[in-house]
């Protein structure tokens, strides 16, 4: 059985890849900005969401 944390991380990683790949092909944004989007959406956002959901369950 897949845990909630894994579902959250998988969803955000897929979203980050789509946003970054689409950004490279469809926009003129600098690659540094798109790499920041990849890191923020793929790494930082799932950690924040999982921490928030964990704190809600503990209360």
ROMIKE-638111 format. One record per residue (C-alpha): residue in one letter; x, y, z. Coordinates in nm, 4 decimals. Each point is the difference from the previous one (the first is absolute). Example, Ala and Ser with C-alpha at 12.3 -4.5 7.8 and 13.67 -1.06 7.14 Angstrom:
+------+----------+----------+----------+
: type :        X :        Y :        Z :
+------+----------+----------+----------+
:    A :   1.2300 :  -0.4500 :   0.7800 :
:    S :   0.1370 :   0.3440 :  -0.0660 :
+------+----------+----------+----------+
***
This chain:
+------+----------+----------+----------+
: type :        X :        Y :        Z :
+------+----------+----------+----------+
:    X :   0.0000 :   0.0000 :   0.0000 :
:    X :   0.1327 :   0.3413 :  -0.0950 :
:    X :   0.0148 :   0.2533 :   0.2806 :
:    X :  -0.1504 :   0.3474 :  -0.0104 :
:    X :   0.3479 :   0.1542 :   0.0080 :
:    X :   0.1035 :  -0.1926 :  -0.3108 :
:    X :  -0.3163 :   0.1082 :  -0.1824 :
:    X :   0.0638 :   0.3651 :   0.0852 :
:    X :   0.3651 :  -0.0153 :  -0.1071 :
:    X :  -0.0810 :  -0.1842 :  -0.3232 :
:    X :  -0.2678 :   0.2511 :  -0.0926 :
:    X :   0.2240 :   0.2990 :   0.0633 :
:    X :   0.2953 :  -0.1543 :  -0.1856 :
:    X :  -0.2168 :  -0.0687 :  -0.3042 :
:    X :  -0.1375 :   0.3540 :   0.0152 :
:    X :   0.3525 :   0.1416 :   0.0293 :
:    X :   0.1185 :  -0.1975 :  -0.3026 :
:    X :  -0.2978 :   0.1115 :  -0.2089 :
:    X :   0.0439 :   0.3648 :   0.1000 :
:    X :   0.3739 :  -0.0018 :  -0.0658 :
:    X :  -0.0165 :  -0.1907 :  -0.3266 :
:    X :  -0.2888 :   0.2133 :  -0.1220 :
:    X :   0.1825 :   0.3124 :   0.1095 :
:    X :   0.3046 :  -0.0916 :  -0.2051 :
:    X :  -0.2070 :  -0.0599 :  -0.3128 :
:    X :  -0.2785 :   0.2555 :   0.0268 :
:    X :   0.1536 :   0.3052 :   0.1685 :
:    X :   0.3085 :   0.2171 :  -0.0170 :
:    X :   0.0654 :  -0.0182 :   0.3734 :
:    X :   0.3664 :  -0.0374 :   0.0951 :
:    X :   0.1113 :  -0.3515 :   0.0846 :
:    X :   0.0998 :   0.1090 :   0.3511 :
:    X :  -0.3599 :   0.0991 :   0.0737 :
:    X :  -0.1331 :  -0.3290 :  -0.1344 :
:    X :   0.2513 :  -0.1960 :   0.2090 :
:    X :  -0.1232 :   0.1955 :   0.3008 :
:    X :  -0.3564 :  -0.1027 :  -0.0858 :
:    X :   0.1151 :  -0.3616 :  -0.0249 :
:    X :   0.1689 :   0.0114 :   0.3400 :
:    X :  -0.2787 :   0.1926 :   0.1720 :
:    X :  -0.2909 :  -0.2037 :  -0.1354 :
:    X :   0.1792 :  -0.3361 :  -0.0009 :
:    X :   0.1826 :   0.0203 :   0.3340 :
:    X :  -0.1108 :   0.2815 :   0.2287 :
:    X :  -0.3756 :   0.0035 :  -0.0609 :
:    X :  -0.0554 :  -0.3717 :   0.0777 :
:    X :   0.1982 :   0.0366 :   0.3225 :
:    X :  -0.2167 :   0.2937 :   0.1083 :
:    X :  -0.3232 :  -0.1791 :  -0.0907 :
:    X :   0.1027 :  -0.3235 :   0.1740 :
:    X :   0.1075 :   0.1888 :   0.3137 :
:    X :  -0.3321 :   0.1844 :   0.0054 :
:    X :  -0.1990 :  -0.3210 :  -0.0432 :
:    X :   0.2065 :  -0.1746 :   0.2695 :
:    X :  -0.0619 :   0.2824 :   0.2462 :
:    X :  -0.3742 :  -0.0110 :  -0.0740 :
:    X :  -0.0108 :  -0.3751 :   0.0676 :
:    X :   0.1898 :   0.0381 :   0.3273 :
:    X :  -0.2453 :   0.2549 :   0.1363 :
+------+----------+----------+----------+
***
